[in-house]
Amino acid sequence: MERTELDKIIALLRARYPDGDKCSLGFNSAFQLLVSTILSAQCTDVRVNKVTPALFARFPDAASMAASDIDELESLIKSCGLYHSKAVNIRNCARMIVDDFGGEVPDNLNDLVKLPGTGRKTANLVMGEWYKEPAYVIDTHVKRIWHLLGISDSTTPETIERDLRALIPPDDPSAADALALSHLLITHGRSTCVAGRPDCDNCCLKEHCAHYIAL
């Protein structure tokens, strides 16, 4: 795909979803964004946003979370699902931040991905949303729609991230479009191009979609 076509796709998505290029998680710090993103695995952002106010009132930062009681932590996040593993990851993540990074969430991708429960998707989101660095967030919605559009035949988040970096390089003046595109595709995947039941006839991207054109 040429950059000009990608720009058209971004423009169409922004017209369809005026607020869809923003992160839907609630947070007041890099640590809260990190924790919220870990909680969002196999869970909706709506549910996470219902859980985090009480969670962050009790444990607002890495130091307090690192000292948390695991049973209390599990009870606070239970409705997000997978709460046993998420509680362990969140507390261990907080402990590493305290022990290895002076209580501050790392501001680079290499250190972020060392944190328990933190993959490239989460690390890129923190880099883009909090540290305002070029970021390439590839979740299941982005991966699926990227493939349907026929942008490339990439099948893994790592290769999709590589392809997107080639189209929108980190040093490009409009590099922020990469993070915006990820948010827009996630919004589109939740509302129109839903997994297993895409509403192709009402899709704003159908003229650019290899899947629709082939129907």
N, C-alpha and C positions, 0 to 999 in steps of 0.2 A: 504494500500500500504506500502511496505517496503521501507526503506530509499535507499537501493541499486537501486531499480527501479526508484525512484524519481531522483537519481543522473544520471541515464541513460537518463531520459527525459530532464534534464537540459543540459546534454552534447549534445544531439541531437538538442535542440533548439539553443544552442550557435553555433553549426556547421552550422545550417541553417541561423541564423541571427547573424553574427559576432559582430554587433554593437547594437543588440537588447536588451542587458541587461542594457542599459543606459536610463535615463530619457530624453524624447524628448522635454521637455519645456526649454525655455531659461530663465536664472535668474542669478543675481549677489549677491543675499543675501537671507537669510531665509525669509524675508518679501516678496521679489519678487517671490520666489518659492510658498509661501503660496497664494498670490494673483493670480498667474498664475494658480494654481491648482483649486482655486475657480472658476475662469473664464472658466476652461476646462469642467465644468459640461455641458453635452449635447452639447458639442462643440469640434471640433477637435483641437489637439495641434498645427497643422499648422496654423489655424486661430488665435489661442491665440498668437502664436509667431509673427504674423503680427501686432497684436494690442498692445502688451506690450512695444515695444520700445518707442512709443510716450507716452504711459501711464506712464512709469517709468521715462521718461525724465521730465514729468510734476510733477509727485508725486513719487519720488524715495524711500521714506521711510515711516514708520508708521506715523511720526509727520506731514509730508506734506499731506499724504492721509487723516489723521484724520481731517484736516482743509479744505478739498476739498469742492468745490461747487457740490452738487449732480447732477445738470443739466450738468455741464461740465464733471463730471465723467461718467455719462450715455452716453454722446456723444462720449467719447473716447472708451467705451467698447461695444457700441451698436451692432456691427457686430458679437459679441460672443453669442448673443441671451440671453433671460431672463435678459436683462440688468437692468430693474428696480430693481428686487430683488437682483441681483448680486452687483449693485452699493451700495445699502443699506447695504448688508452684509459686503462688503469690507470696507466701511467707518466705520461702527460700529466695525468691527474687528480691524481696525487701532486704533480707539479710545480706545478700551479695552486694546490693547497692550501698548498704551501710558499711560493710567490711572492706569492700574493694574500691568503692567510688566516693567515699566521704559523705554518703547520704544523698548524693545527687544522681539523678538518672543520667547515664552517659549521653553525650551529645554527638556520638558517631556510631555508624552502623555496625562496625566490627565489634565494639564493646557491647552494644545493645543485644546482639544475637547470642552473646554468652550468657545472658540472664535466663534463669529457668522459666519455661513457658513462653519464651519470646522467640518467634521465628522471624523471617525476613518481612512478612506482611506487617506484623506488629511493629517491628523496628522501623520500617519505612513510614508507617503512620505516625509514630512519635517524631521522627525526623522532619516530616512534612508539616504536621499540625502544630507541634510545639516549637521546634527549632527552626522552622521556616526554611528548611533546606529542600532541594529537589528530591522528590520521593516517588516511588513507584509501588503502589499497593495492589497486589494481585491476590484477590480472594476467589472463591468459587464462582461468584457471579461474573467477575471480570474474565476469568479463564473461559467460562462457557460462552459468553457473548463474543469475546475476542475470536473464538473458534467459529462461531456461527457467522460472524461478519466476513470471515475468510481473510482476515488481516494477515494471518500466517498459519502454518500447520503446527505451531507450537503446542505441546501437550502438557508442559509442566510450568508452574509459576516462575521458575528460574529462567526458562527460555523466553517466556512471555515478557518478563521484566527486561531481559536483554534486548528483545525486539523493540519494546517501548522506549528504552534508553537510546536506541539507534534512531528512532523517529523523533524523539524529543530529548536531545542530549542534555545532561545536567548543566552545561554552560550556555544553553540556549536562553535568550532573553525571556522566552515564554515557558521556561521549564516548569513553572507552577501549574501549567496546563496538565501535566502528567498526573498530579495528585487530584486535580479537579476532574479529570477524565475518569479516574478510578472511582471517585465518589458518584459521579453521574451514571456510570455503568452499574454500580451497585444499586442505585435508586431505580434504574431502568429494569434491572433483573428482579427487583422485588415487586414492581408495580405492573410491568408490561411483558417483558421477556422472561416470564416465570418458568423455572425448570419444569419440564414435562408438559407444560400447557401454555406455551407462548402465544400471546395475542398478536399474531403476525399482521393481521389486516389493519390493526390500529397502531402499529409500530411506526414511530417517527424515523426509524433507520431502515425501513424495508427496501428503499431504493439503493442502499449501500450494502445490503445483507446478502451474502452468497447463498445462505440457506433459503431465504425467501425467494430469491431469483430462481433458484433451482426447483421450487415447488411446482 
